[in-house]
Amino acid sequence: MDFKEDAIVLSGTTGTKLKCEILGKYYPTWWGITSGGEGRENRLPTSIVELNAGTGEDYVEETRETILGSSGHALQLKLENNAASKLKVLLVEENQECFNHLKKVIHRRWPAFETAIAEGLPEANTTNVYLLHKSLDDAIATIESISLGNSLFFFDPLLYTPWTEIERVARKRIKFHYQTRTEFIVFLFTSDWFMGRMKLGLTPLPHDCHEASWTREEHEAVSRMDDLFAERSWRESILTGDPIDARIEKLVALYRERLHKWFRYVLPMPFKPRREQLYHLFMCSNYEVGITLTKGFYARYTNNSPYSPDNAMAYSRFKQLHPTEVEGYVGNRRPIAWRILWTIIRNHDEGLCDIRCDDLREIEENWQARLGALQWLQISGYLKKSERMTDAWDDNIPIYKLDWEIVHRELGVQVPKPFLPMEPKT
């Protein structure tokens, strides 16, 4: 790593800078909702946990400017907002040089803050900021001893986070079927697996599954990806002679599927710091509002068009197709089945849903009526049973997924377009 004073030197106005701008806006919005908002005096306990905190500042080479990194934005939210007294910020950084720079950034930007207390024993910490100079594995043990409340975990390594570490945090936090109150943001440098990067000593993955033909460096690359997934089933799909773009797309799809073990919604957001580089942030949530907010921020900052299907047109077609279902509903009143269907279309990533979705509970509190509506939508063709996405819990709650072909044909609603990264200028 290179440093410009205390900031890590990174490239990409469409990579690092854009990512930090989005997170810098998302963190306060997330905290404002999960803390209960002004109406509840933000008194609900919340935590932002940065598991690869860096120095708190990034230096963007192209523009020659120092900006707050994601951990710096978390500190700013905590230390410059009197209402954030219940918010805890946990910053984990294993690298000694980064950790030293992080403390210097805090001293310079927030000189009244006592870093010595933040570095001390958690049980004696009165600041609600925890500075942990530890490996991720050791830090997780400390994190587990702290009462976190609603929590956002950001895994932001140079290349990837081993699945065992993702799962260790998830298993402690998510005790039953897609339990809310925990969100992950997971960084994955997707292009490096296929293009390599000399500076980091990364060799591209091989193009086949014949281990005898791999070089030592290729064996190491495959071993890293085994570590990413904690299994080998990915190999046949990714170790192929397909074009790089197709292999990256397959990696994103497989990793998204892996994260569904713990999260109902997994949104990949692509970033392109250079023309030949691509990485993704995977937003993982079990709460519909969290995903909706993230989509909005990403679309706004990357010039992707927000998804805005035509409700009036779609409902008009729904009424013609199902006259008995809408009988007696006049004015702005709508049947439960339609309200649930439109909510799934509008706000559910990948069109996924189940009986325990919070926003569906708000539409209909009675679980039997809610289940009846989902079953009617399935019988009518709008929903189909999804293959089991998780074995994390013993209960086997049915997962439904929109049949976009039916939704498009019957209601005239287009499938949401996948996000496109903002293209770099150079």
Contacts in CASP RR format, 6 or more apart in sequence:
PFRMAT RR
TARGET T0000
AUTHOR 0000-0000-0000
METHOD contacts of the structure
MODEL  1
MDFKEDAIVLSGTTGTKLKCEILGKYYPTWWGITSGGEGRENRLPTSIVE
LNAGTGEDYVEETRETILGSSGHALQLKLENNAASKLKVLLVEENQECFN
HLKKVIHRRWPAFETAIAEGLPEANTTNVYLLHKSLDDAIATIESISLGN
SLFFFDPLLYTPWTEIERVARKRIKFHYQTRTEFIVFLFTSDWFMGRMKL
GLTPLPHDCHEASWTREEHEAVSRMDDLFAERSWRESILTGDPIDARIEK
LVALYRERLHKWFRYVLPMPFKPRREQLYHLFMCSNYEVGITLTKGFYAR
YTNNSPYSPDNAMAYSRFKQLHPTEVEGYVGNRRPIAWRILWTIIRNHDE
GLCDIRCDDLREIEENWQARLGALQWLQISGYLKKSERMTDAWDDNIPIY
KLDWEIVHRELGVQVPKPFLPMEPKT
1 8 0 8 1.000
1 9 0 8 1.000
1 95 0 8 1.000
1 97 0 8 1.000
1 98 0 8 1.000
2 8 0 8 1.000
2 9 0 8 1.000
3 9 0 8 1.000
3 55 0 8 1.000
3 59 0 8 1.000
3 97 0 8 1.000
3 101 0 8 1.000
4 59 0 8 1.000
4 66 0 8 1.000
5 59 0 8 1.000
5 66 0 8 1.000
6 55 0 8 1.000
6 57 0 8 1.000
6 101 0 8 1.000
6 102 0 8 1.000
6 104 0 8 1.000
6 105 0 8 1.000
6 108 0 8 1.000
7 55 0 8 1.000
7 56 0 8 1.000
7 57 0 8 1.000
7 58 0 8 1.000
7 59 0 8 1.000
7 66 0 8 1.000
7 67 0 8 1.000
7 101 0 8 1.000
7 105 0 8 1.000
8 54 0 8 1.000
8 55 0 8 1.000
8 57 0 8 1.000
8 58 0 8 1.000
8 59 0 8 1.000
8 98 0 8 1.000
8 101 0 8 1.000
9 58 0 8 1.000
9 59 0 8 1.000
9 61 0 8 1.000
10 16 0 8 1.000
10 58 0 8 1.000
10 59 0 8 1.000
10 60 0 8 1.000
10 61 0 8 1.000
10 273 0 8 1.000
11 60 0 8 1.000
11 61 0 8 1.000
11 62 0 8 1.000
11 273 0 8 1.000
11 274 0 8 1.000
12 18 0 8 1.000
12 60 0 8 1.000
12 61 0 8 1.000
12 62 0 8 1.000
12 273 0 8 1.000
12 274 0 8 1.000
12 424 0 8 1.000
13 60 0 8 1.000
13 62 0 8 1.000
13 63 0 8 1.000
13 424 0 8 1.000
13 425 0 8 1.000
14 271 0 8 1.000
14 272 0 8 1.000
14 273 0 8 1.000
14 421 0 8 1.000
14 422 0 8 1.000
14 423 0 8 1.000
14 424 0 8 1.000
14 425 0 8 1.000
15 271 0 8 1.000
15 272 0 8 1.000
15 273 0 8 1.000
15 279 0 8 1.000
15 424 0 8 1.000
16 58 0 8 1.000
16 60 0 8 1.000
16 273 0 8 1.000
17 58 0 8 1.000
17 60 0 8 1.000
17 63 0 8 1.000
17 67 0 8 1.000
18 271 0 8 1.000
18 301 0 8 1.000
18 302 0 8 1.000
18 422 0 8 1.000
19 70 0 8 1.000
19 271 0 8 1.000
19 281 0 8 1.000
20 58 0 8 1.000
20 67 0 8 1.000
20 68 0 8 1.000
20 69 0 8 1.000
20 70 0 8 1.000
20 73 0 8 1.000
21 301 0 8 1.000
22 297 0 8 1.000
22 298 0 8 1.000
22 301 0 8 1.000
23 69 0 8 1.000
23 70 0 8 1.000
23 73 0 8 1.000
23 154 0 8 1.000
23 185 0 8 1.000
24 68 0 8 1.000
24 70 0 8 1.000
24 73 0 8 1.000
25 297 0 8 1.000
26 293 0 8 1.000
26 294 0 8 1.000
26 297 0 8 1.000
27 48 0 8 1.000
27 70 0 8 1.000
27 73 0 8 1.000
27 74 0 8 1.000
27 77 0 8 1.000
27 152 0 8 1.000
28 77 0 8 1.000
28 81 0 8 1.000
29 293 0 8 1.000
29 297 0 8 1.000
30 152 0 8 1.000
30 183 0 8 1.000
30 290 0 8 1.000
30 293 0 8 1.000
31 42 0 8 1.000
31 46 0 8 1.000
31 48 0 8 1.000
31 77 0 8 1.000
31 84 0 8 1.000
31 87 0 8 1.000
32 42 0 8 1.000
33 289 0 8 1.000
33 290 0 8 1.000
33 293 0 8 1.000
34 44 0 8 1.000
34 46 0 8 1.000
34 150 0 8 1.000
34 181 0 8 1.000
35 42 0 8 1.000
35 43 0 8 1.000
35 44 0 8 1.000
35 46 0 8 1.000
35 84 0 8 1.000
35 86 0 8 1.000
35 87 0 8 1.000
35 150 0 8 1.000
36 42 0 8 1.000
36 43 0 8 1.000
36 44 0 8 1.000
38 83 0 8 1.000
41 83 0 8 1.000
42 83 0 8 1.000
42 84 0 8 1.000
42 85 0 8 1.000
42 86 0 8 1.000
42 87 0 8 1.000
43 86 0 8 1.000
44 86 0 8 1.000
44 149 0 8 1.000
44 150 0 8 1.000
45 86 0 8 1.000
45 88 0 8 1.000
45 147 0 8 1.000
45 148 0 8 1.000
45 149 0 8 1.000
45 150 0 8 1.000
46 86 0 8 1.000
46 87 0 8 1.000
46 88 0 8 1.000
46 148 0 8 1.000
46 149 0 8 1.000
46 150 0 8 1.000
46 151 0 8 1.000
47 87 0 8 1.000
47 88 0 8 1.000
47 89 0 8 1.000
47 90 0 8 1.000
47 146 0 8 1.000
47 148 0 8 1.000
47 149 0 8 1.000
47 150 0 8 1.000
47 151 0 8 1.000
47 152 0 8 1.000
48 74 0 8 1.000
48 77 0 8 1.000
48 78 0 8 1.000
48 87 0 8 1.000
48 88 0 8 1.000
48 89 0 8 1.000
48 90 0 8 1.000
48 151 0 8 1.000
48 152 0 8 1.000
48 154 0 8 1.000
49 90 0 8 1.000
49 92 0 8 1.000
49 143 0 8 1.000
49 148 0 8 1.000
49 151 0 8 1.000
49 152 0 8 1.000
49 153 0 8 1.000
49 154 0 8 1.000
50 70 0 8 1.000
50 71 0 8 1.000
50 74 0 8 1.000
50 89 0 8 1.000
50 90 0 8 1.000
50 91 0 8 1.000
50 92 0 8 1.000
50 154 0 8 1.000
50 156 0 8 1.000
51 92 0 8 1.000
51 136 0 8 1.000
51 139 0 8 1.000
51 153 0 8 1.000
51 154 0 8 1.000
51 155 0 8 1.000
51 156 0 8 1.000
51 161 0 8 1.000
52 92 0 8 1.000
52 93 0 8 1.000
52 136 0 8 1.000
52 154 0 8 1.000
52 155 0 8 1.000
52 156 0 8 1.000
52 157 0 8 1.000
52 187 0 8 1.000
53 71 0 8 1.000
53 91 0 8 1.000
53 92 0 8 1.000
53 93 0 8 1.000
53 98 0 8 1.000
53 102 0 8 1.000
54 71 0 8 1.000
54 93 0 8 1.000
54 95 0 8 1.000
54 98 0 8 1.000
54 99 0 8 1.000
54 101 0 8 1.000
54 102 0 8 1.000
55 98 0 8 1.000
55 101 0 8 1.000
55 102 0 8 1.000
55 104 0 8 1.000
55 105 0 8 1.000
56 68 0 8 1.000
56 69 0 8 1.000
56 70 0 8 1.000
56 71 0 8 1.000
56 72 0 8 1.000
56 75 0 8 1.000
56 101 0 8 1.000
56 102 0 8 1.000
56 105 0 8 1.000
57 66 0 8 1.000
57 67 0 8 1.000
57 68 0 8 1.000
57 69 0 8 1.000
57 72 0 8 1.000
57 101 0 8 1.000
57 105 0 8 1.000
58 66 0 8 1.000
58 67 0 8 1.000
58 68 0 8 1.000
58 69 0 8 1.000
59 65 0 8 1.000
59 66 0 8 1.000
59 67 0 8 1.000
60 66 0 8 1.000
60 67 0 8 1.000
62 426 0 8 1.000
68 76 0 8 1.000
70 154 0 8 1.000
70 156 0 8 1.000
71 91 0 8 1.000
71 102 0 8 1.000
72 105 0 8 1.000
74 89 0 8 1.000
74 91 0 8 1.000
75 89 0 8 1.000
75 91 0 8 1.000
75 106 0 8 1.000
75 109 0 8 1.000
75 110 0 8 1.000
75 129 0 8 1.000
76 109 0 8 1.000
77 84 0 8 1.000
77 87 0 8 1.000
77 89 0 8 1.000
78 84 0 8 1.000
78 87 0 8 1.000
78 89 0 8 1.000
78 128 0 8 1.000
78 129 0 8 1.000
79 110 0 8 1.000
79 113 0 8 1.000
79 129 0 8 1.000
80 110 0 8 1.000
85 128 0 8 1.000
86 128 0 8 1.000
87 128 0 8 1.000
88 128 0 8 1.000
88 129 0 8 1.000
88 130 0 8 1.000
88 146 0 8 1.000
88 148 0 8 1.000
89 128 0 8 1.000
89 129 0 8 1.000
89 130 0 8 1.000
90 129 0 8 1.000
90 130 0 8 1.000
90 132 0 8 1.000
90 143 0 8 1.000
90 146 0 8 1.000
91 102 0 8 1.000
91 129 0 8 1.000
91 130 0 8 1.000
91 131 0 8 1.000
91 132 0 8 1.000
92 132 0 8 1.000
92 134 0 8 1.000
92 136 0 8 1.000
92 139 0 8 1.000
92 143 0 8 1.000
93 99 0 8 1.000
93 102 0 8 1.000
93 131 0 8 1.000
93 132 0 8 1.000
93 133 0 8 1.000
94 133 0 8 1.000
94 134 0 8 1.000
94 135 0 8 1.000
94 136 0 8 1.000
96 133 0 8 1.000
99 131 0 8 1.000
99 133 0 8 1.000
102 131 0 8 1.000
103 115 0 8 1.000
103 131 0 8 1.000
106 113 0 8 1.000
106 115 0 8 1.000
107 113 0 8 1.000
107 115 0 8 1.000
113 127 0 8 1.000
113 129 0 8 1.000
114 127 0 8 1.000
115 131 0 8 1.000
117 124 0 8 1.000
117 125 0 8 1.000
117 126 0 8 1.000
117 127 0 8 1.000
118 125 0 8 1.000
118 127 0 8 1.000
118 129 0 8 1.000
118 130 0 8 1.000
118 131 0 8 1.000
119 131 0 8 1.000
119 133 0 8 1.000
122 130 0 8 1.000
122 142 0 8 1.000
122 145 0 8 1.000
122 146 0 8 1.000
123 145 0 8 1.000
130 142 0 8 1.000
130 146 0 8 1.000
132 139 0 8 1.000
132 142 0 8 1.000
132 143 0 8 1.000
134 142 0 8 1.000
136 161 0 8 1.000
136 165 0 8 1.000
137 165 0 8 1.000
140 165 0 8 1.000
140 168 0 8 1.000
140 169 0 8 1.000
143 169 0 8 1.000
144 172 0 8 1.000
148 173 0 8 1.000
149 181 0 8 1.000
150 181 0 8 1.000
150 182 0 8 1.000
151 173 0 8 1.000
151 181 0 8 1.000
151 182 0 8 1.000
151 183 0 8 1.000
152 183 0 8 1.000
152 184 0 8 1.000
152 185 0 8 1.000
153 169 0 8 1.000
153 182 0 8 1.000
153 183 0 8 1.000
153 184 0 8 1.000
153 185 0 8 1.000
154 184 0 8 1.000
154 185 0 8 1.000
154 187 0 8 1.000
155 161 0 8 1.000
155 165 0 8 1.000
155 166 0 8 1.000
155 184 0 8 1.000
155 185 0 8 1.000
155 186 0 8 1.000
155 187 0 8 1.000
156 185 0 8 1.000
156 187 0 8 1.000
157 187 0 8 1.000
158 189 0 8 1.000
158 200 0 8 1.000
159 188 0 8 1.000
159 189 0 8 1.000
159 192 0 8 1.000
159 200 0 8 1.000
159 202 0 8 1.000
159 224 0 8 1.000
160 187 0 8 1.000
160 188 0 8 1.000
160 189 0 8 1.000
160 224 0 8 1.000
160 227 0 8 1.000
160 228 0 8 1.000
161 186 0 8 1.000
161 187 0 8 1.000
161 228 0 8 1.000
162 227 0 8 1.000
162 228 0 8 1.000
162 230 0 8 1.000
163 227 0 8 1.000
163 228 0 8 1.000
163 229 0 8 1.000
163 230 0 8 1.000
163 231 0 8 1.000
163 258 0 8 1.000
164 227 0 8 1.000
164 230 0 8 1.000
166 184 0 8 1.000
166 186 0 8 1.000
166 259 0 8 1.000
166 262 0 8 1.000
167 230 0 8 1.000
167 261 0 8 1.000
167 262 0 8 1.000
169 184 0 8 1.000
170 182 0 8 1.000
170 184 0 8 1.000
170 261 0 8 1.000
170 262 0 8 1.000
170 392 0 8 1.000
171 392 0 8 1.000
173 179 0 8 1.000
173 181 0 8 1.000
173 182 0 8 1.000
174 182 0 8 1.000
174 262 0 8 1.000
174 286 0 8 1.000
174 392 0 8 1.000
176 393 0 8 1.000
176 395 0 8 1.000
177 354 0 8 1.000
177 356 0 8 1.000
177 393 0 8 1.000
177 395 0 8 1.000
177 397 0 8 1.000
178 263 0 8 1.000
178 264 0 8 1.000
178 286 0 8 1.000
178 354 0 8 1.000
178 356 0 8 1.000
178 390 0 8 1.000
179 286 0 8 1.000
180 285 0 8 1.000
180 286 0 8 1.000
180 287 0 8 1.000
180 358 0 8 1.000
182 286 0 8 1.000
183 283 0 8 1.000
183 284 0 8 1.000
183 285 0 8 1.000
183 286 0 8 1.000
183 287 0 8 1.000
183 290 0 8 1.000
184 259 0 8 1.000
184 262 0 8 1.000
184 263 0 8 1.000
184 282 0 8 1.000
184 283 0 8 1.000
184 284 0 8 1.000
184 285 0 8 1.000
185 281 0 8 1.000
185 282 0 8 1.000
185 283 0 8 1.000
185 284 0 8 1.000
186 259 0 8 1.000
186 281 0 8 1.000
186 282 0 8 1.000
186 284 0 8 1.000
187 279 0 8 1.000
187 280 0 8 1.000
187 281 0 8 1.000
187 282 0 8 1.000
188 228 0 8 1.000
188 255 0 8 1.000
188 279 0 8 1.000
188 280 0 8 1.000
188 282 0 8 1.000
189 277 0 8 1.000
189 279 0 8 1.000
190 248 0 8 1.000
190 251 0 8 1.000
190 252 0 8 1.000
190 270 0 8 1.000
190 278 0 8 1.000
190 279 0 8 1.000
190 280 0 8 1.000
191 244 0 8 1.000
191 248 0 8 1.000
191 276 0 8 1.000
191 277 0 8 1.000
191 278 0 8 1.000
191 279 0 8 1.000
192 200 0 8 1.000
192 202 0 8 1.000
192 277 0 8 1.000
192 279 0 8 1.000
193 202 0 8 1.000
193 204 0 8 1.000
193 205 0 8 1.000
193 221 0 8 1.000
193 225 0 8 1.000
193 248 0 8 1.000
193 251 0 8 1.000
194 204 0 8 1.000
194 205 0 8 1.000
194 244 0 8 1.000
194 247 0 8 1.000
194 248 0 8 1.000
195 204 0 8 1.000
195 244 0 8 1.000
195 276 0 8 1.000
195 277 0 8 1.000
196 202 0 8 1.000
196 203 0 8 1.000
196 204 0 8 1.000
202 221 0 8 1.000
203 215 0 8 1.000
203 217 0 8 1.000
203 218 0 8 1.000
203 220 0 8 1.000
203 221 0 8 1.000
204 218 0 8 1.000
204 221 0 8 1.000
205 218 0 8 1.000
205 221 0 8 1.000
205 222 0 8 1.000
205 225 0 8 1.000
205 238 0 8 1.000
205 239 0 8 1.000
206 213 0 8 1.000
206 214 0 8 1.000
206 215 0 8 1.000
206 218 0 8 1.000
206 221 0 8 1.000
206 222 0 8 1.000
206 239 0 8 1.000
207 239 0 8 1.000
207 240 0 8 1.000
207 241 0 8 1.000
208 239 0 8 1.000
208 240 0 8 1.000
208 241 0 8 1.000
209 235 0 8 1.000
209 236 0 8 1.000
209 239 0 8 1.000
211 219 0 8 1.000
214 222 0 8 1.000
222 235 0 8 1.000
222 239 0 8 1.000
225 234 0 8 1.000
225 238 0 8 1.000
226 232 0 8 1.000
228 255 0 8 1.000
229 254 0 8 1.000
229 255 0 8 1.000
229 258 0 8 1.000
234 251 0 8 1.000
234 254 0 8 1.000
237 250 0 8 1.000
237 254 0 8 1.000
238 247 0 8 1.000
238 250 0 8 1.000
238 251 0 8 1.000
238 254 0 8 1.000
240 247 0 8 1.000
241 247 0 8 1.000
242 250 0 8 1.000
248 278 0 8 1.000
252 268 0 8 1.000
252 280 0 8 1.000
255 268 0 8 1.000
255 282 0 8 1.000
256 266 0 8 1.000
256 268 0 8 1.000
256 282 0 8 1.000
257 389 0 8 1.000
259 266 0 8 1.000
259 282 0 8 1.000
259 284 0 8 1.000
260 266 0 8 1.000
260 389 0 8 1.000
260 390 0 8 1.000
261 389 0 8 1.000
261 390 0 8 1.000
261 391 0 8 1.000
261 392 0 8 1.000
262 284 0 8 1.000
262 390 0 8 1.000
262 392 0 8 1.000
263 284 0 8 1.000
263 285 0 8 1.000
263 286 0 8 1.000
264 285 0 8 1.000
264 286 0 8 1.000
264 352 0 8 1.000
264 354 0 8 1.000
264 357 0 8 1.000
264 399 0 8 1.000
265 283 0 8 1.000
265 284 0 8 1.000
265 285 0 8 1.000
265 286 0 8 1.000
265 288 0 8 1.000
265 291 0 8 1.000
265 348 0 8 1.000
265 349 0 8 1.000
265 350 0 8 1.000
265 352 0 8 1.000
266 282 0 8 1.000
266 283 0 8 1.000
266 284 0 8 1.000
266 349 0 8 1.000
267 282 0 8 1.000
267 283 0 8 1.000
267 284 0 8 1.000
267 285 0 8 1.000
267 291 0 8 1.000
267 294 0 8 1.000
267 295 0 8 1.000
267 349 0 8 1.000
268 280 0 8 1.000
268 281 0 8 1.000
268 282 0 8 1.000
268 419 0 8 1.000
269 280 0 8 1.000
269 281 0 8 1.000
269 282 0 8 1.000
269 283 0 8 1.000
269 294 0 8 1.000
269 298 0 8 1.000
269 419 0 8 1.000
270 278 0 8 1.000
270 279 0 8 1.000
270 280 0 8 1.000
270 419 0 8 1.000
270 420 0 8 1.000
270 421 0 8 1.000
271 278 0 8 1.000
271 279 0 8 1.000
271 280 0 8 1.000
271 281 0 8 1.000
271 421 0 8 1.000
271 422 0 8 1.000
272 278 0 8 1.000
272 421 0 8 1.000
272 422 0 8 1.000
272 423 0 8 1.000
272 424 0 8 1.000
273 279 0 8 1.000
273 424 0 8 1.000
274 424 0 8 1.000
275 423 0 8 1.000
275 424 0 8 1.000
275 426 0 8 1.000
278 421 0 8 1.000
283 290 0 8 1.000
283 291 0 8 1.000
283 294 0 8 1.000
285 291 0 8 1.000
285 294 0 8 1.000
287 358 0 8 1.000
288 343 0 8 1.000
288 347 0 8 1.000
288 348 0 8 1.000
288 357 0 8 1.000
288 358 0 8 1.000
288 359 0 8 1.000
289 358 0 8 1.000
289 359 0 8 1.000
291 347 0 8 1.000
291 348 0 8 1.000
291 349 0 8 1.000
292 347 0 8 1.000
295 306 0 8 1.000
295 307 0 8 1.000
295 349 0 8 1.000
296 306 0 8 1.000
298 304 0 8 1.000
298 419 0 8 1.000
299 305 0 8 1.000
299 306 0 8 1.000
299 307 0 8 1.000
299 419 0 8 1.000
300 306 0 8 1.000
301 422 0 8 1.000
302 419 0 8 1.000
302 420 0 8 1.000
302 421 0 8 1.000
302 422 0 8 1.000
303 422 0 8 1.000
304 417 0 8 1.000
304 419 0 8 1.000
304 420 0 8 1.000
305 417 0 8 1.000
307 346 0 8 1.000
307 416 0 8 1.000
307 417 0 8 1.000
309 345 0 8 1.000
309 346 0 8 1.000
309 413 0 8 1.000
309 414 0 8 1.000
310 413 0 8 1.000
311 342 0 8 1.000
313 412 0 8 1.000
314 342 0 8 1.000
314 345 0 8 1.000
314 411 0 8 1.000
314 412 0 8 1.000
314 413 0 8 1.000
315 334 0 8 1.000
315 338 0 8 1.000
315 342 0 8 1.000
317 410 0 8 1.000
317 411 0 8 1.000
317 412 0 8 1.000
318 325 0 8 1.000
318 326 0 8 1.000
318 338 0 8 1.000
318 341 0 8 1.000
318 410 0 8 1.000
318 411 0 8 1.000
319 326 0 8 1.000
321 410 0 8 1.000
322 380 0 8 1.000
325 335 0 8 1.000
325 337 0 8 1.000
325 338 0 8 1.000
325 376 0 8 1.000
326 334 0 8 1.000
326 335 0 8 1.000
326 338 0 8 1.000
329 335 0 8 1.000
336 363 0 8 1.000
336 364 0 8 1.000
336 369 0 8 1.000
336 370 0 8 1.000
336 373 0 8 1.000
337 373 0 8 1.000
337 376 0 8 1.000
337 377 0 8 1.000
339 363 0 8 1.000
340 353 0 8 1.000
340 360 0 8 1.000
340 363 0 8 1.000
340 364 0 8 1.000
340 370 0 8 1.000
340 373 0 8 1.000
340 374 0 8 1.000
340 377 0 8 1.000
341 377 0 8 1.000
341 382 0 8 1.000
343 359 0 8 1.000
343 360 0 8 1.000
343 363 0 8 1.000
344 351 0 8 1.000
344 353 0 8 1.000
344 383 0 8 1.000
344 402 0 8 1.000
345 351 0 8 1.000
345 402 0 8 1.000
345 407 0 8 1.000
345 413 0 8 1.000
347 359 0 8 1.000
348 357 0 8 1.000
348 402 0 8 1.000
350 401 0 8 1.000
350 402 0 8 1.000
351 401 0 8 1.000
351 402 0 8 1.000
351 404 0 8 1.000
352 386 0 8 1.000
352 399 0 8 1.000
352 400 0 8 1.000
352 401 0 8 1.000
352 402 0 8 1.000
353 360 0 8 1.000
353 374 0 8 1.000
353 383 0 8 1.000
353 399 0 8 1.000
353 400 0 8 1.000
353 401 0 8 1.000
354 397 0 8 1.000
354 398 0 8 1.000
354 399 0 8 1.000
354 400 0 8 1.000
355 367 0 8 1.000
355 370 0 8 1.000
355 371 0 8 1.000
355 374 0 8 1.000
355 397 0 8 1.000
355 398 0 8 1.000
356 397 0 8 1.000
360 370 0 8 1.000
361 370 0 8 1.000
363 370 0 8 1.000
364 370 0 8 1.000
364 373 0 8 1.000
374 383 0 8 1.000
374 400 0 8 1.000
377 383 0 8 1.000
377 400 0 8 1.000
378 384 0 8 1.000
378 385 0 8 1.000
378 400 0 8 1.000
381 403 0 8 1.000
381 406 0 8 1.000
382 402 0 8 1.000
382 403 0 8 1.000
382 406 0 8 1.000
382 407 0 8 1.000
382 410 0 8 1.000
383 400 0 8 1.000
383 401 0 8 1.000
383 402 0 8 1.000
383 403 0 8 1.000
384 400 0 8 1.000
384 401 0 8 1.000
384 403 0 8 1.000
385 398 0 8 1.000
385 399 0 8 1.000
385 400 0 8 1.000
385 401 0 8 1.000
386 399 0 8 1.000
386 400 0 8 1.000
386 401 0 8 1.000
388 396 0 8 1.000
388 399 0 8 1.000
389 399 0 8 1.000
404 415 0 8 1.000
407 413 0 8 1.000
407 415 0 8 1.000
408 414 0 8 1.000
408 415 0 8 1.000
END
